[in-house]
Amino acid sequence: MRQIVLDTETTGLEPQQGHRVIEIGCVELINRRLTRRHYHQYINPEREVDQGAIEVHGITNEFLADKPVFADVAAEFWEFIRGAELVIHNAAFDIGFLNHEFARLGMPPVTSECRVLDTLALARQKHPGQKNNLDALCKRYGVDNSHRELHGALLDAEILADVYLLLTGGQTALELGTETQVTTSENNKGVESSGRISADRRPLRVILASPEELSLHEKKLAAIDKVSGGNCLWLQQDAAAENA
């Protein structure tokens, strides 16, 4: 299972108002294990960054002036994410901006190649009535974000990866390492990100249902569907997925 934890920074809040992506940060998970592969890119948006946005992420117009435009990095970014499940906090925001960028180039939307998991929706289901922004989740799950004074796409993606693993219950303790990795992006050589989980840790065991177990599961769903008069939610979801 390949997942990409992703975050973006932008010039403002609405792509429909001409706002653009200025930073993309991604970290890769394979079978819920950080691989230390990541994608990180600053982008010249070919427009001014709103002052309110600069106050959030600290990325200035002067800093972006010599960075590549989205058209120059789109193919590389697409190849990095294609076929993966994207793990994003408040996914509608980031996906909306990325789809807008790809549409400008005549490319298909992100969802044509990737599934999307919204950790904000997941957190709201698990913690209804509570704050579920990234800072609140870090505090709730004991994830250190003390070095996060401003928003940054790669840093936020690394933090979200830690939060996601704890939020979904597959890991209850993180092995914090001291290794660093230099980004592979040609335009950002020398940018380092901390390795947050030991690369030497054995992959988490994945246990799949046997054919016999799957058969019993299908029989149980059929029985539920019969008793409920055709209202078995699991079967409805499967049917919707097949027709999507």
QUIDA-V259220 format. One record per run of one state. SS is the DSSP state (@ for helix, = for strand, . for the rest). FROM is the first residue (numbers start at 1). TO is the last residue. If there is no record, write none. Layout:
BEGIN
SS;FROM;TO, SS;FROM;TO
END
This chain:
BEGIN
.;1;1, =;2;10, .;11;14, @;15;17, .;18;20, =;21;30, .;31;32, =;33;42, .;43;50, @;51;57, .;58;60, @;61;64, .;65;69, @;70;81, .;82;84, =;85;88, .;89;90, @;91;104, .;105;109, @;110;112, .;113;114, =;115;118, @;119;126, .;127;133, @;134;141, .;142;152, @;153;167, .;168;179, =;180;182, .;183;185, @;186;188, .;189;191, =;192;194, .;195;210, @;211;227, .;228;232, @;233;243, .;244;244
END
